[in-house]
């Protein structure tokens, strides 16, 4: 079973700001950032409960090579 993923408005804004920040510095870094987010979201959609339970029913996965976490 695969879960659906949705962004809260604040998370969408933070993602877009971060993507722009990386694009201004390096297109390669921006592409890797998009890939890291997609990879993490794909893993969460498959089994969200395999990650660290940070608070009540919120689970957290860190991004590879980037200082962000998806909750």
C-alpha positions as CSV (number, residue, x, y, z in Angstrom):
1,X,0.0,0.0,0.0
2,X,1.3,3.4,-1.0
3,X,0.2,6.5,0.9
4,X,-0.5,9.8,-0.7
5,X,1.8,12.7,0.0
6,X,0.8,16.3,0.4
7,X,2.6,19.5,1.4
8,X,1.3,22.0,3.9
9,X,1.4,25.5,2.6
10,X,4.4,26.5,4.8
11,X,6.3,23.5,3.7
12,X,5.7,24.2,0.0
13,X,6.9,27.8,0.4
14,X,10.0,26.6,2.3
15,X,10.7,24.0,-0.4
16,X,10.4,26.6,-3.2
17,X,12.6,29.1,-1.4
18,X,15.2,26.4,-0.8
19,X,15.1,25.3,-4.4
20,X,15.6,28.8,-5.6
21,X,18.5,29.3,-3.2
22,X,20.2,26.2,-4.5
23,X,19.5,27.2,-8.2
24,X,21.2,30.5,-7.6
25,X,24.3,28.7,-6.5
26,X,24.4,25.6,-8.7
27,X,22.0,23.9,-11.0
28,X,23.6,20.6,-10.2
29,X,23.0,21.2,-6.5
30,X,19.4,22.2,-7.2
31,X,18.8,19.0,-9.3
32,X,20.3,16.9,-6.5
33,X,18.1,18.6,-4.0
34,X,14.9,17.9,-6.0
35,X,16.1,14.3,-6.3
36,X,16.8,13.9,-2.6
37,X,13.3,15.3,-1.7
38,X,11.6,13.0,-4.2
39,X,13.6,10.0,-3.0
40,X,12.6,10.7,0.6
41,X,9.0,11.3,-0.2
42,X,8.9,8.0,-2.2
43,X,10.3,6.2,0.9
44,X,7.7,7.8,3.1
45,X,4.8,7.0,0.8
46,X,5.8,3.3,0.9
47,X,6.1,3.0,4.7
48,X,5.9,6.2,6.8
49,X,6.0,4.3,10.1
50,X,9.6,3.0,9.6
51,X,11.0,6.4,10.4
52,X,11.7,8.1,13.7
53,X,8.5,9.1,15.6
54,X,9.3,12.6,16.7
55,X,6.0,13.5,18.3
56,X,2.7,11.7,18.6
57,X,1.9,10.6,15.0
58,X,4.6,12.6,13.3
59,X,7.5,10.8,11.7
60,X,10.7,12.3,10.4
61,X,13.2,11.5,7.7
62,X,16.3,13.5,7.0
63,X,17.5,14.3,3.5
64,X,20.7,12.9,2.3
65,X,23.4,15.7,1.9
66,X,21.0,18.5,2.7
67,X,20.1,20.1,6.1
68,X,16.4,19.4,5.9
69,X,14.0,16.9,7.3
70,X,10.5,15.8,6.1
71,X,7.9,15.3,8.8
